[in-house]
Amino acid sequence: MGRRDDVSADPHQQMSWPMIDPLAHWLIALFLAGFFLSGGFHKFRDFERFVSLLGKYDVVRPNLLALAAGLVVAVETTIGLALLTSLLFPQLRILGMGGFAAGAALLFAYLLLMAYSLARGNREIDCGCSFRKQRSLISAWHLCRNGVLILICLAGVLPVTARELQTIDWLHLPLMVLAAGMLYVLVDTLLANRSYLTPNSTA
């Protein structure tokens, strides 16, 4: 009886948030910072193409396309810089939280935009997410990929354990970030070339 009373007297202990290891937090933040910064740079470098691509989704008025495209570039760049800043200056961790939340929201907006186009049967649109000039036509697989990226963003807002990173962690971190980046590029390449891999697929 006494044990039951002790458990019920402190219900907050049963509702604690899951925590994330600091090494995983650094990995997520660096990967997403690179993802958003490279995405913003890619769109800025070929801005006219991005404006044209955005117009094909038919959700923004033609006279506002350039403004909307510029806003996307600015938001992606800001998210990437916020994540990096939060790592360099731990006292500004709130910037990182904002970056993770904004990244998840932006990726969810992209997901909705692609889902809307797919629902209308408009599949001949470049997703605009490839880092190369090669087209990557939207598909249900792009929705799944964005869903995974959103979950990664949300994992970044989890509380971080108090463990101090050791020398071995700092040695492993660059390799882990490189591996994560290579995995994303591999998925990106497979999505861009899926029509060649499965010619009869409409997914």
JODA-V469331 format. One record per residue. N is the residue number from 1. PSI is psi in degrees with one decimal (none if undefined). Layout:
n:psi
N:PSI
N:PSI
This chain:
n:psi
1:-44.5
2:-38.2
3:-40.3
4:-41.8
5:-37.6
6:-39.8
7:-44.7
8:-19.8
9:-18.5
10:71.3
11:-20.8
12:-27.2
13:-25.3
14:-5.6
15:25.2
16:147.7
17:147.5
18:152.5
19:159.9
20:144.3
21:144.1
22:-31.3
23:-42.8
24:-37.8
25:-45.7
26:-42.3
27:-47.8
28:-45.5
29:-43.7
30:-41.5
31:-47.2
32:-35.2
33:-45.9
34:-39.1
35:-50.0
36:-38.0
37:-43.8
38:-36.2
39:-43.6
40:-41.7
41:-42.4
42:-43.5
43:-38.3
44:-39.2
45:-36.4
46:58.4
47:-42.0
48:-40.4
49:-39.9
50:-39.2
51:-44.1
52:-41.7
53:-44.2
54:-35.5
55:-28.1
56:-18.4
57:-16.8
58:44.5
59:-5.8
60:136.7
61:141.6
62:-38.8
63:-7.1
64:3.4
65:-46.9
66:-40.6
67:-44.3
68:-42.0
69:-41.9
70:-36.7
71:-40.7
72:-46.0
73:-44.3
74:-41.8
75:-45.5
76:-43.3
77:-41.8
78:-40.9
79:-47.5
80:-44.0
81:-37.1
82:-40.9
83:-42.6
84:-42.3
85:-40.0
86:-27.7
87:-39.8
88:-31.4
89:89.5
90:-27.3
91:-13.6
92:32.7
93:-24.0
94:-30.6
95:-39.6
96:-42.3
97:-42.6
98:-37.6
99:-43.7
100:-44.5
101:-44.3
102:-37.5
103:-43.6
104:-41.6
105:-42.1
106:-43.5
107:-35.3
108:-37.2
109:-41.8
110:-42.6
111:-45.5
112:-39.3
113:-44.4
114:-40.1
115:-39.1
116:-43.2
117:-40.4
118:-38.8
119:-30.2
120:-1.1
121:12.2
122:86.7
123:-10.9
124:50.8
125:132.5
126:132.4
127:-21.8
128:11.6
129:-5.8
130:142.8
131:1.1
132:173.6
133:-10.2
134:137.1
135:147.7
136:92.0
137:139.2
138:149.4
139:174.8
140:-27.2
141:-33.2
142:-34.7
143:-42.3
144:-42.8
145:-44.3
146:-35.7
147:-41.3
148:-42.3
149:-36.8
150:-43.0
151:-37.0
152:-42.2
153:-44.1
154:-33.0
155:-28.0
156:-21.8
157:-3.6
158:148.5
159:144.4
160:135.5
161:161.6
162:4.9
163:134.1
164:137.0
165:134.6
166:172.0
167:-41.1
168:-32.8
169:-45.5
170:-30.3
171:-35.8
172:-29.9
173:-49.8
174:-38.1
175:-38.1
176:-40.9
177:-42.8
178:-43.4
179:-41.7
180:-41.7
181:-41.9
182:-37.5
183:-41.9
184:-43.8
185:-38.6
186:-47.1
187:-42.4
188:-42.1
189:-41.6
190:-40.2
191:-39.3
192:-27.6
193:12.8
194:-29.8
195:-27.9
196:-31.0
197:-36.6
198:81.0
199:-30.0
200:2.9
201:139.4
202:5.8
203:none
